[in-house]
Structures are given as structure tokens and as C-alpha cells.
């Protein structure tokens, strides 16, 4: 049985070339995605396995990436805890029953596998259709990020609502994070059972907490979640350039860096910890030759051991296809000296 290149890199092995995939690679920048989505709502698309499978495989078939990341959303983890959500055009996610006080913190959660069976159906399909040399990638939102949505009732880019909730209701804040951590750990564990080769935890907003609060509330939950996973794990928290040690000790096999971190510096700071990232997604709006140059510089700085080529965040909606192709081709054609 062949071990996927991405799995080997996430484990810290030296690879013959860097495996490559892109966060948010299945989605809005692809015309075939927009055509399919014109016929289906977002919730319908992620909750209908044959549609989600088609969307997941679109960038795999177009670019030849080394991993397929399941087409889903981090907010699916709201459902086992009894939260509803909808996606409104021009607004984003809306949660009509937000957490406003301690009484709104769920005491328990419903069965994750039953509640989110459409995700596991999708992973079963992907594990059967993707080449054994390539990886199926699962993911989940992290507890702080999910709690931020649940308290704000939707997107809150300053994360003011959850930070205020932490100050006013510290016990309820901690309990809410624990509830999400329990669901996320079970959700990711079952993803691996259904064929995910690698899983990534996106606690994107957690860096808005001061370092001491991150250490007290977030890092232990990351370690708790990731220790339950029997597959390589990747942790992504945006804005951790000055706190790489906290990221490194979060319990993941590999850490994913955003674009504000210098790759060479990160390698020095992180030692042998495998790294993923971290090209600025807006650089994909440059001409393909510039994309190739900047991608090559990043790969060279990262080195051949324990490195996954990726962006520092998700692919933007209007990103040119030819630039994404140039990014992927640079990694796939790379040869270490």
C-alpha cells in the first residue's frame, strides 16, 4: 500500500518534492463550481453527498493536487449541539439561536455520526475514488472559532462578542469551549474512521486572545482534540507569527502558517515540527511567472523535510485559474538539489 506524499510530509519525512493542496481549493474561483452552485443552495450542496463529492473532486481533476479536502463547512459542528444556522447572501452565516448567557450553553450534544452522516458518506465516497497516492483531507473548526460564531450569532471579524462573553461569563465561556471541543474531537475521529488520511483543525480566530488566555483556555483543548486522532493532524490559527511556540505545542503533528510569517524564520523557530503554508493568497492575482517565482522562493526556504506547500489562507473568489495552476505546477515540478 502506497503512503500518500502529503501524509509522509505531515509526519515529518523528507519527500522527493513538496505535496501541494490549497485551503478552500474547492469553491468559488472555479467556473464549474459556480455553475453547479447556481442550482443548489450552500447547505444543500454540502449536505448532499453526491453534489459534495463532485465539488470536492473539481480542483483535483483540474489541477492534479496531492490532496482533496472534503467540501463542507466548519459550522456543521454547530448542529450536534442544537444550534441552527443559515447562509445569507451578502451577510454570511446567521445563527438564530445564539448563546446569550450561561443558560444557552448546551449541556450535552446529540450523536455526531448520526447528525453529520452526510459528511461521513462523502468521505466514504472520496476514499474510494481518490488515488492511493493522494490524500483525503478532513477538517473541523476549532472550539474558540465555533464559540465566536455561536455567541455573535454569525460572523464577528473583531471577535468582540466572544471576548466580552469571556470577561462577563468566564465559567460559561469555558464550558462552551469544552462542549465544542468534545464534538470536534468526535467529529474528527470519525472522519478518520471513514477514510480521511489527514485532518486539519481550523481555530482561525483564537489568536485574538491574549497569550495567557490562549494558554489557559485554547491550547489544552487543541491538545485534547488532536490527541484523539489516529492520523496526521495539522493545526491552523491565523496571526500566530509572534507566538509560534504556542502553535508548536498545540498537539498537532504539523502547523499551518499564515502569510504574515517568514518561512525561513518559522523553520528556525519550529525546529523539526512539520510546516504547511504559507503563500499570501492575494499573490495568486499576480501573473503566473510571478506566482512561480514566489512559490519557488517559499519552497526553497521551507526545505525538503516535513513540508506541505499551501497558501497562508483560503483561495479568494476571483483568483485566476492560471495562477492557481502555476502555483500547483511549481510544487509538482520541484526537484530538491
DOFI-735978 format. One record per residue (C-alpha): residue number from 0; chain; x, y, z; residue in three letters. Coordinates in steps of 0.2 Angstrom, whole numbers, plus 5000, padded with zeros to 4 digits. Example, Ala and Ser with C-alpha at 12.3 -4.5 7.8 and 13.67 -1.06 7.14 Angstrom:
<rs>
+-----+---+------+------+------+-----+
|   k | c |    x |    y |    z |   r |
+-----+---+------+------+------+-----+
|   0 | A | 5062 | 4978 | 5039 | ALA |
|   1 | A | 5068 | 4995 | 5036 | SER |
+-----+---+------+------+------+-----+
</rs>
This chain:
<rs>
+-----+---+------+------+------+-----+
|   k | c |    x |    y |    z |   r |
+-----+---+------+------+------+-----+
|   0 | A | 5000 | 5000 | 5000 | UNK |
|   1 | A | 5007 | 5017 | 4995 | UNK |
|   2 | A | 5008 | 5031 | 5008 | UNK |
|   3 | A | 5002 | 5047 | 5001 | UNK |
|   4 | A | 5015 | 5060 | 4999 | UNK |
|   5 | A | 5005 | 5073 | 5009 | UNK |
|   6 | A | 5004 | 5060 | 5024 | UNK |
|   7 | A | 5023 | 5057 | 5023 | UNK |
|   8 | A | 5026 | 5076 | 5024 | UNK |
|   9 | A | 5014 | 5079 | 5038 | UNK |
|  10 | A | 5023 | 5066 | 5048 | UNK |
|  11 | A | 5039 | 5075 | 5046 | UNK |
|  12 | A | 5048 | 5064 | 5032 | UNK |
|  13 | A | 5059 | 5071 | 5019 | UNK |
|  14 | A | 5050 | 5070 | 5002 | UNK |
|  15 | A | 5056 | 5070 | 4984 | UNK |
|  16 | A | 5045 | 5085 | 4981 | UNK |
|  17 | A | 5033 | 5095 | 4992 | UNK |
|  18 | A | 5015 | 5089 | 4991 | UNK |
|  19 | A | 5003 | 5103 | 4987 | UNK |
|  20 | A | 4985 | 5107 | 4990 | UNK |
|  21 | A | 4976 | 5124 | 4994 | UNK |
|  22 | A | 4965 | 5129 | 5008 | UNK |
|  23 | A | 4947 | 5132 | 5001 | UNK |
|  24 | A | 4953 | 5124 | 4984 | UNK |
|  25 | A | 4935 | 5118 | 4980 | UNK |
|  26 | A | 4924 | 5133 | 4978 | UNK |
|  27 | A | 4920 | 5150 | 4971 | UNK |
|  28 | A | 4935 | 5153 | 4960 | UNK |
|  29 | A | 4931 | 5138 | 4949 | UNK |
|  30 | A | 4918 | 5141 | 4935 | UNK |
|  31 | A | 4912 | 5123 | 4936 | UNK |
|  32 | A | 4908 | 5126 | 4954 | UNK |
|  33 | A | 4898 | 5142 | 4951 | UNK |
|  34 | A | 4888 | 5133 | 4938 | UNK |
|  35 | A | 4884 | 5118 | 4949 | UNK |
|  36 | A | 4880 | 5130 | 4964 | UNK |
|  37 | A | 4868 | 5140 | 4953 | UNK |
|  38 | A | 4856 | 5125 | 4955 | UNK |
|  39 | A | 4859 | 5122 | 4974 | UNK |
|  40 | A | 4860 | 5132 | 4990 | UNK |
|  41 | A | 4876 | 5130 | 5000 | UNK |
|  42 | A | 4868 | 5119 | 5014 | UNK |
|  43 | A | 4860 | 5108 | 5000 | UNK |
|  44 | A | 4877 | 5106 | 4992 | UNK |
|  45 | A | 4887 | 5101 | 5007 | UNK |
|  46 | A | 4873 | 5090 | 5014 | UNK |
|  47 | A | 4870 | 5080 | 4998 | UNK |
|  48 | A | 4885 | 5068 | 4996 | UNK |
|  49 | A | 4885 | 5066 | 4978 | UNK |
|  50 | A | 4885 | 5085 | 4975 | UNK |
|  51 | A | 4898 | 5087 | 4988 | UNK |
|  52 | A | 4909 | 5074 | 4980 | UNK |
|  53 | A | 4908 | 5082 | 4963 | UNK |
|  54 | A | 4913 | 5099 | 4970 | UNK |
|  55 | A | 4927 | 5091 | 4981 | UNK |
|  56 | A | 4934 | 5082 | 4965 | UNK |
|  57 | A | 4933 | 5098 | 4954 | UNK |
|  58 | A | 4950 | 5105 | 4958 | UNK |
|  59 | A | 4958 | 5088 | 4960 | UNK |
|  60 | A | 4953 | 5084 | 4942 | UNK |
|  61 | A | 4958 | 5102 | 4936 | UNK |
|  62 | A | 4975 | 5104 | 4944 | UNK |
|  63 | A | 4981 | 5087 | 4950 | UNK |
|  64 | A | 4983 | 5092 | 4968 | UNK |
|  65 | A | 4990 | 5080 | 4980 | UNK |
|  66 | A | 4975 | 5080 | 4992 | UNK |
|  67 | A | 4957 | 5083 | 4991 | UNK |
|  68 | A | 4949 | 5092 | 5005 | UNK |
|  69 | A | 4931 | 5087 | 5008 | UNK |
|  70 | A | 4918 | 5101 | 5003 | UNK |
|  71 | A | 4910 | 5105 | 5019 | UNK |
|  72 | A | 4910 | 5120 | 5032 | UNK |
|  73 | A | 4916 | 5122 | 5049 | UNK |
|  74 | A | 4899 | 5127 | 5055 | UNK |
|  75 | A | 4892 | 5109 | 5053 | UNK |
|  76 | A | 4899 | 5106 | 5071 | UNK |
|  77 | A | 4885 | 5118 | 5077 | UNK |
|  78 | A | 4872 | 5105 | 5073 | UNK |
|  79 | A | 4875 | 5091 | 5086 | UNK |
|  80 | A | 4875 | 5105 | 5099 | UNK |
|  81 | A | 4857 | 5110 | 5094 | UNK |
|  82 | A | 4862 | 5127 | 5085 | UNK |
|  83 | A | 4854 | 5131 | 5068 | UNK |
|  84 | A | 4862 | 5141 | 5055 | UNK |
|  85 | A | 4859 | 5148 | 5038 | UNK |
|  86 | A | 4869 | 5157 | 5025 | UNK |
|  87 | A | 4863 | 5173 | 5019 | UNK |
|  88 | A | 4869 | 5181 | 5003 | UNK |
|  89 | A | 4879 | 5196 | 5006 | UNK |
|  90 | A | 4879 | 5193 | 5025 | UNK |
|  91 | A | 4886 | 5176 | 5028 | UNK |
|  92 | A | 4882 | 5164 | 5042 | UNK |
|  93 | A | 4867 | 5168 | 5053 | UNK |
|  94 | A | 4864 | 5158 | 5069 | UNK |
|  95 | A | 4846 | 5162 | 5075 | UNK |
|  96 | A | 4848 | 5154 | 5092 | UNK |
|  97 | A | 4865 | 5162 | 5099 | UNK |
|  98 | A | 4872 | 5160 | 5116 | UNK |
|  99 | A | 4867 | 5175 | 5126 | UNK |
| 100 | A | 4871 | 5168 | 5143 | UNK |
| 101 | A | 4875 | 5153 | 5154 | UNK |
| 102 | A | 4858 | 5145 | 5151 | UNK |
| 103 | A | 4861 | 5145 | 5132 | UNK |
| 104 | A | 4877 | 5134 | 5134 | UNK |
| 105 | A | 4872 | 5116 | 5129 | UNK |
| 106 | A | 4873 | 5103 | 5142 | UNK |
| 107 | A | 4877 | 5089 | 5130 | UNK |
| 108 | A | 4877 | 5085 | 5112 | UNK |
| 109 | A | 4867 | 5074 | 5100 | UNK |
| 110 | A | 4876 | 5059 | 5092 | UNK |
| 111 | A | 4889 | 5066 | 5080 | UNK |
| 112 | A | 4889 | 5052 | 5067 | UNK |
| 113 | A | 4870 | 5052 | 5065 | UNK |
| 114 | A | 4869 | 5071 | 5065 | UNK |
| 115 | A | 4883 | 5073 | 5052 | UNK |
| 116 | A | 4880 | 5057 | 5042 | UNK |
| 117 | A | 4882 | 5066 | 5026 | UNK |
| 118 | A | 4900 | 5071 | 5030 | UNK |
| 119 | A | 4904 | 5053 | 5033 | UNK |
| 120 | A | 4895 | 5047 | 5017 | UNK |
| 121 | A | 4906 | 5060 | 5007 | UNK |
| 122 | A | 4922 | 5053 | 5015 | UNK |
| 123 | A | 4917 | 5035 | 5011 | UNK |
| 124 | A | 4915 | 5041 | 4993 | UNK |
| 125 | A | 4931 | 5050 | 4992 | UNK |
| 126 | A | 4942 | 5037 | 5000 | UNK |
| 127 | A | 4935 | 5025 | 4986 | UNK |
| 128 | A | 4938 | 5037 | 4971 | UNK |
| 129 | A | 4954 | 5046 | 4975 | UNK |
| 130 | A | 4971 | 5038 | 4970 | UNK |
| 131 | A | 4980 | 5029 | 4984 | UNK |
| 132 | A | 4995 | 5041 | 4981 | UNK |
| 133 | A | 4984 | 5056 | 4985 | UNK |
| 134 | A | 4977 | 5061 | 5002 | UNK |
| 135 | A | 4959 | 5063 | 5008 | UNK |
| 136 | A | 4959 | 5078 | 5019 | UNK |
| 137 | A | 4946 | 5081 | 5033 | UNK |
| 138 | A | 4944 | 5096 | 5044 | UNK |
| 139 | A | 4934 | 5105 | 5058 | UNK |
| 140 | A | 4933 | 5122 | 5066 | UNK |
| 141 | A | 4942 | 5124 | 5082 | UNK |
| 142 | A | 4932 | 5127 | 5099 | UNK |
| 143 | A | 4936 | 5146 | 5100 | UNK |
| 144 | A | 4931 | 5150 | 5082 | UNK |
| 145 | A | 4915 | 5140 | 5084 | UNK |
| 146 | A | 4911 | 5148 | 5100 | UNK |
| 147 | A | 4914 | 5165 | 5092 | UNK |
| 148 | A | 4901 | 5162 | 5079 | UNK |
| 149 | A | 4889 | 5154 | 5092 | UNK |
| 150 | A | 4890 | 5169 | 5104 | UNK |
| 151 | A | 4889 | 5183 | 5090 | UNK |
| 152 | A | 4875 | 5174 | 5080 | UNK |
| 153 | A | 4886 | 5174 | 5065 | UNK |
| 154 | A | 4902 | 5181 | 5058 | UNK |
| 155 | A | 4911 | 5193 | 5070 | UNK |
| 156 | A | 4928 | 5198 | 5062 | UNK |
| 157 | A | 4933 | 5208 | 5078 | UNK |
| 158 | A | 4928 | 5194 | 5089 | UNK |
| 159 | A | 4921 | 5206 | 5101 | UNK |
| 160 | A | 4906 | 5197 | 5107 | UNK |
| 161 | A | 4915 | 5181 | 5112 | UNK |
| 162 | A | 4929 | 5191 | 5121 | UNK |
| 163 | A | 4916 | 5201 | 5130 | UNK |
| 164 | A | 4907 | 5184 | 5135 | UNK |
| 165 | A | 4924 | 5178 | 5141 | UNK |
| 166 | A | 4925 | 5193 | 5153 | UNK |
| 167 | A | 4907 | 5194 | 5159 | UNK |
| 168 | A | 4904 | 5175 | 5160 | UNK |
| 169 | A | 4920 | 5166 | 5162 | UNK |
| 170 | A | 4913 | 5150 | 5168 | UNK |
| 171 | A | 4900 | 5149 | 5154 | UNK |
| 172 | A | 4914 | 5154 | 5141 | UNK |
| 173 | A | 4925 | 5139 | 5147 | UNK |
| 174 | A | 4910 | 5127 | 5147 | UNK |
| 175 | A | 4905 | 5132 | 5129 | UNK |
| 176 | A | 4923 | 5129 | 5123 | UNK |
| 177 | A | 4923 | 5112 | 5132 | UNK |
| 178 | A | 4906 | 5107 | 5123 | UNK |
| 179 | A | 4913 | 5112 | 5106 | UNK |
| 180 | A | 4930 | 5103 | 5110 | UNK |
| 181 | A | 4920 | 5087 | 5114 | UNK |
| 182 | A | 4910 | 5087 | 5097 | UNK |
| 183 | A | 4925 | 5092 | 5087 | UNK |
| 184 | A | 4936 | 5078 | 5094 | UNK |
| 185 | A | 4922 | 5065 | 5090 | UNK |
| 186 | A | 4919 | 5073 | 5073 | UNK |
| 187 | A | 4937 | 5072 | 5068 | UNK |
| 188 | A | 4940 | 5054 | 5075 | UNK |
| 189 | A | 4925 | 5048 | 5064 | UNK |
| 190 | A | 4932 | 5057 | 5049 | UNK |
| 191 | A | 4947 | 5046 | 5050 | UNK |
| 192 | A | 4936 | 5031 | 5053 | UNK |
| 193 | A | 4928 | 5035 | 5036 | UNK |
| 194 | A | 4944 | 5037 | 5026 | UNK |
| 195 | A | 4952 | 5054 | 5030 | UNK |
| 196 | A | 4971 | 5052 | 5028 | UNK |
| 197 | A | 4975 | 5069 | 5036 | UNK |
| 198 | A | 4964 | 5081 | 5046 | UNK |
| 199 | A | 4966 | 5100 | 5049 | UNK |
| 200 | A | 4959 | 5109 | 5064 | UNK |
| 201 | A | 4955 | 5127 | 5059 | UNK |
| 202 | A | 4954 | 5138 | 5075 | UNK |
| 203 | A | 4957 | 5153 | 5064 | UNK |
| 204 | A | 4951 | 5167 | 5077 | UNK |
| 205 | A | 4960 | 5160 | 5093 | UNK |
| 206 | A | 4975 | 5172 | 5091 | UNK |
| 207 | A | 4963 | 5187 | 5096 | UNK |
| 208 | A | 4965 | 5180 | 5114 | UNK |
| 209 | A | 4980 | 5187 | 5124 | UNK |
| 210 | A | 4994 | 5174 | 5125 | UNK |
| 211 | A | 4990 | 5170 | 5143 | UNK |
| 212 | A | 4971 | 5167 | 5140 | UNK |
| 213 | A | 4976 | 5156 | 5124 | UNK |
| 214 | A | 4987 | 5146 | 5135 | UNK |
| 215 | A | 4974 | 5144 | 5148 | UNK |
| 216 | A | 4958 | 5141 | 5138 | UNK |
| 217 | A | 4963 | 5136 | 5120 | UNK |
| 218 | A | 4979 | 5126 | 5119 | UNK |
| 219 | A | 4973 | 5112 | 5132 | UNK |
| 220 | A | 4958 | 5110 | 5121 | UNK |
| 221 | A | 4968 | 5108 | 5105 | UNK |
| 222 | A | 4979 | 5095 | 5113 | UNK |
| 223 | A | 4964 | 5086 | 5119 | UNK |
| 224 | A | 4956 | 5086 | 5102 | UNK |
| 225 | A | 4971 | 5081 | 5092 | UNK |
| 226 | A | 4977 | 5068 | 5104 | UNK |
| 227 | A | 4961 | 5058 | 5100 | UNK |
| 228 | A | 4965 | 5057 | 5081 | UNK |
| 229 | A | 4974 | 5042 | 5074 | UNK |
| 230 | A | 4980 | 5051 | 5058 | UNK |
| 231 | A | 4992 | 5065 | 5055 | UNK |
| 232 | A | 4985 | 5082 | 5061 | UNK |
| 233 | A | 4988 | 5100 | 5055 | UNK |
| 234 | A | 4983 | 5115 | 5066 | UNK |
| 235 | A | 4979 | 5132 | 5059 | UNK |
| 236 | A | 4977 | 5148 | 5069 | UNK |
| 237 | A | 4979 | 5164 | 5060 | UNK |
| 238 | A | 4990 | 5178 | 5067 | UNK |
| 239 | A | 5002 | 5167 | 5077 | UNK |
| 240 | A | 5018 | 5174 | 5070 | UNK |
| 241 | A | 5024 | 5180 | 5086 | UNK |
| 242 | A | 5018 | 5165 | 5096 | UNK |
| 243 | A | 5025 | 5150 | 5086 | UNK |
| 244 | A | 5029 | 5141 | 5102 | UNK |
| 245 | A | 5011 | 5141 | 5107 | UNK |
| 246 | A | 5007 | 5134 | 5090 | UNK |
| 247 | A | 5020 | 5121 | 5090 | UNK |
| 248 | A | 5015 | 5114 | 5107 | UNK |
| 249 | A | 4996 | 5113 | 5102 | UNK |
| 250 | A | 4997 | 5095 | 5100 | UNK |
| 251 | A | 4996 | 5094 | 5081 | UNK |
| 252 | A | 5009 | 5084 | 5070 | UNK |
| 253 | A | 5011 | 5099 | 5059 | UNK |
| 254 | A | 5007 | 5118 | 5059 | UNK |
| 255 | A | 5000 | 5128 | 5046 | UNK |
| 256 | A | 5006 | 5146 | 5045 | UNK |
| 257 | A | 4998 | 5161 | 5038 | UNK |
| 258 | A | 5006 | 5173 | 5026 | UNK |
| 259 | A | 5012 | 5185 | 5039 | UNK |
| 260 | A | 5026 | 5173 | 5044 | UNK |
| 261 | A | 5043 | 5172 | 5036 | UNK |
| 262 | A | 5045 | 5154 | 5031 | UNK |
| 263 | A | 5064 | 5154 | 5035 | UNK |
| 264 | A | 5061 | 5161 | 5052 | UNK |
| 265 | A | 5047 | 5149 | 5056 | UNK |
| 266 | A | 5059 | 5134 | 5051 | UNK |
| 267 | A | 5072 | 5141 | 5063 | UNK |
| 268 | A | 5059 | 5143 | 5077 | UNK |
| 269 | A | 5049 | 5127 | 5075 | UNK |
| 270 | A | 5064 | 5115 | 5073 | UNK |
| 271 | A | 5058 | 5098 | 5067 | UNK |
| 272 | A | 5040 | 5102 | 5068 | UNK |
| 273 | A | 5032 | 5099 | 5050 | UNK |
| 274 | A | 5025 | 5115 | 5042 | UNK |
| 275 | A | 5012 | 5119 | 5030 | UNK |
| 276 | A | 5010 | 5135 | 5020 | UNK |
| 277 | A | 5011 | 5149 | 5018 | UNK |
| 278 | A | 5010 | 5160 | 5001 | UNK |
| 279 | A | 4999 | 5176 | 5003 | UNK |
| 280 | A | 4983 | 5171 | 4994 | UNK |
| 281 | A | 4982 | 5188 | 4985 | UNK |
| 282 | A | 4999 | 5184 | 4976 | UNK |
| 283 | A | 4989 | 5172 | 4966 | UNK |
| 284 | A | 4981 | 5188 | 4957 | UNK |
| 285 | A | 4999 | 5191 | 4950 | UNK |
| 286 | A | 5004 | 5184 | 4933 | UNK |
| 287 | A | 5009 | 5166 | 4933 | UNK |
| 288 | A | 5028 | 5169 | 4931 | UNK |
| 289 | A | 5027 | 5180 | 4947 | UNK |
| 290 | A | 5017 | 5166 | 4956 | UNK |
| 291 | A | 5030 | 5153 | 4951 | UNK |
| 292 | A | 5044 | 5164 | 4957 | UNK |
| 293 | A | 5037 | 5167 | 4974 | UNK |
| 294 | A | 5031 | 5149 | 4976 | UNK |
| 295 | A | 5049 | 5143 | 4972 | UNK |
| 296 | A | 5056 | 5155 | 4985 | UNK |
| 297 | A | 5044 | 5149 | 4998 | UNK |
| 298 | A | 5048 | 5130 | 4994 | UNK |
| 299 | A | 5067 | 5133 | 4995 | UNK |
| 300 | A | 5065 | 5142 | 5012 | UNK |
| 301 | A | 5054 | 5128 | 5019 | UNK |
| 302 | A | 5066 | 5114 | 5014 | UNK |
| 303 | A | 5063 | 5096 | 5009 | UNK |
| 304 | A | 5059 | 5088 | 5026 | UNK |
| 305 | A | 5041 | 5089 | 5033 | UNK |
| 306 | A | 5034 | 5102 | 5022 | UNK |
| 307 | A | 5017 | 5104 | 5014 | UNK |
| 308 | A | 5015 | 5118 | 5000 | UNK |
| 309 | A | 5000 | 5128 | 5003 | UNK |
| 310 | A | 4993 | 5146 | 5005 | UNK |
| 311 | A | 4993 | 5156 | 5021 | UNK |
| 312 | A | 4974 | 5156 | 5020 | UNK |
| 313 | A | 4960 | 5151 | 5008 | UNK |
| 314 | A | 4959 | 5154 | 4989 | UNK |
| 315 | A | 4950 | 5170 | 4985 | UNK |
| 316 | A | 4934 | 5171 | 4975 | UNK |
| 317 | A | 4941 | 5180 | 4960 | UNK |
| 318 | A | 4958 | 5171 | 4959 | UNK |
| 319 | A | 4963 | 5167 | 4941 | UNK |
| 320 | A | 4964 | 5149 | 4937 | UNK |
| 321 | A | 4980 | 5151 | 4928 | UNK |
| 322 | A | 4989 | 5157 | 4943 | UNK |
| 323 | A | 4982 | 5143 | 4954 | UNK |
| 324 | A | 4989 | 5131 | 4941 | UNK |
| 325 | A | 5006 | 5140 | 4941 | UNK |
| 326 | A | 5006 | 5138 | 4960 | UNK |
| 327 | A | 5002 | 5119 | 4959 | UNK |
| 328 | A | 5014 | 5116 | 4945 | UNK |
| 329 | A | 5028 | 5124 | 4953 | UNK |
| 330 | A | 5027 | 5112 | 4968 | UNK |
| 331 | A | 5024 | 5097 | 4957 | UNK |
| 332 | A | 5039 | 5100 | 4946 | UNK |
| 333 | A | 5050 | 5104 | 4960 | UNK |
| 334 | A | 5066 | 5094 | 4962 | UNK |
| 335 | A | 5077 | 5095 | 4978 | UNK |
| 336 | A | 5095 | 5098 | 4974 | UNK |
+-----+---+------+------+------+-----+
</rs>
